[in-house]
Amino acid sequence: MVTGGGKGIGAAVCARFGGEHVVSVGRTRGEVDEVCDVTDEEAVAELFEVVGALDVLVNNAGVA
């Protein structure tokens, strides 16, 4: 999973590992696999119910 996966460094990480099973997460529908506001604890819990267990988390989301 790559948070902030719709733009910039997050999008580049997703592109680099595109041959693997990568889930991009962000706030802009259409740019990512899953939409989630990672500052909302309840939304993150719901996201993990959908995605399941992770092997790797790239915690790249930032505030602009």
C-alpha positions in Angstrom: 0.0 0.0 0.0 1.2 3.5 -0.9 -0.5 6.4 0.8 -0.4 9.6 -1.3 -0.2 7.3 -4.3 -2.0 9.6 -6.7 0.7 12.2 -7.2 4.4 13.0 -7.0 6.7 10.5 -5.1 3.7 8.2 -4.2 2.8 7.9 -7.9 6.4 7.2 -8.8 6.6 4.5 -6.1 3.5 2.9 -7.5 4.8 3.1 -11.0 8.2 1.5 -10.0 6.5 -1.4 -8.3 3.7 -1.7 -10.8 4.4 -5.3 -11.6 3.7 -6.2 -8.0 0.4 -6.1 -6.2 0.3 -2.4 -5.2 -2.7 -0.6 -3.8 -2.5 3.2 -4.1 -4.4 5.3 -1.6 -5.2 9.0 -1.8 -8.0 11.5 -1.7 -8.6 12.1 -5.4 -11.0 9.5 -7.0 -9.7 8.4 -10.4 -6.0 8.8 -9.5 -5.8 5.9 -6.9 -7.1 2.4 -6.3 -8.7 3.3 -2.9 -9.9 6.7 -1.7 -9.2 7.4 2.0 -8.5 10.4 4.1 -5.6 9.0 6.2 -6.1 11.6 8.9 -9.5 10.0 9.7 -8.9 7.0 12.0 -12.3 5.4 11.2 -11.8 5.7 7.5 -8.4 4.1 7.8 -9.9 1.2 9.8 -12.5 0.7 7.0 -9.8 0.8 4.4 -7.9 -2.0 6.1 -11.1 -4.1 6.2 -11.3 -3.8 2.4 -7.6 -4.2 1.7 -6.7 -6.8 4.3 -3.2 -7.6 5.7 -0.2 -5.8 4.3 3.4 -6.8 3.6 4.6 -3.3 3.0 3.3 0.2 3.8 4.8 3.3 2.1 3.4 6.0 4.3 3.9 8.9 1.9 0.7 11.0 2.4 1.5 14.6 3.3 -0.2 17.9 3.9 0.2 20.6 1.3 
